[in-house]
Amino acid sequence: MILDTDMCMVYKTSKDYAECLTENSDSDSAVSICKDELETATDLNGFNGNCCGWLGASRVFLLTDLTDITLCGVELSDGEDFCGMGSECCDLEADDSYGNCDSPMLPQGIAYLLTLKFLESESFWLEKYQKAWWFATENGYEDGDLWYLNGSTENALEAFDCNAEFDNRSDCNLYHPDCYWLNKKSGCILKDLADY
């Protein structure tokens, strides 16, 4: 399940793209015709206006090991006909919506592929969430400055380590916006360190 707060991770938004899709709605090639309009896509946030974000089910099945999924309240299995998902997903969108936020087949958000991995594996999501929570709540404190619920001052988690998380260039560059593949010897490092 994708939460509302995850929308900005999956999607960018382009009114030009949405308008192009509306103008070419009678064409079976509307997505191909309008793909260049995604170059104007900006980060999705509440100030950009209302739009509908949805995913093409066939793309989710192609990029994950999932065989069943519920999208927009519709239970789907790999291999089924998914026509009409846009209308299912955007049926209740507000009157002031300008249409699709982004391409449902290949959203432009910074963590689209990582979000698919979260969708595919709850344990993977929980592991990453725990580390992110630790980083967000304890960053800047020295060991021993904080007391844990069990009375200990010892930290059970390590700081986020790009090299420990990603052992190949593809995963390093795709799944974390702050990680960068430096070279085979150094591996995956934080982008801040790449400047040194």
Residue, then its C-alpha position, 0 to 999 in steps of 0.5 A: m500500500i502506498l501512503d499519501t505521504d509517499m506520493c512525492m517519492v513515487y511521482k513528479t508532476s507536469k501540467d503540460y503532460a496532463e494537458c497533452l494526455t487530455e488533448n490526445s485522449d482519443s489516441d491509443s498512442a497518447v502516452s507516447i505522444c506526450k512523453d516529452e512533456l514529462e521533461t517539465a515535471t517538477d517535484l510533487n507537493g501540495f502547492n502544485g495543485n490537484c492531480c491523480g497519481w496511479l500506477g500501471a499494474s502491468r508495470v508493477f508486475l514487470l518490475t517486481d516478483l508480485t503476482d497479485i496486487t490491489l490497486c485503487g480497490v481493485e484486486l488484480s493478478d499478473g496476466e489480467d487485462f488492466c484497461g480502465m485502471g486510470s478511471e478506477c483510480c481517478d474516479l473520485e478526484a477533485d473537480d479542480s484536478y488537472g489530470n494525471c500527475d505523472s506517467p502511470m507506466l514510469p513515474q518520475g519520482i526520486a524513489y519510484l523503484l525503491t517504493l516498488k521494492f517496499l511494496e514487494s517486501e514488507s520486511f525490506w521496508l521495515e528494515k529500511y524504516q527502522k534505520a531511517w527512524w533511527f537516523a531522523t531521531e538520533n542524528g547529531y547526538e553522541d553515543g551515551d547522550l540518549w537513553y533508550l526505553n530499556g535504560s541502556t545508552e548503547n545504540a543497537l543500530e549503525a548509521f546508514d552506510c551506502n556501501a553496506e546496503f548496496d553492493n552493485r552500481s545499479d542498486c546504489n544509483l537507483y535505490h537511494p538518492d544520497c548514494y553514489w557509485l564511486n568505483k569498483k574499489s570504493g563501491c557505493i558511498l554517500k554523495d557528500l563524500a564523493d566531492y572529496 
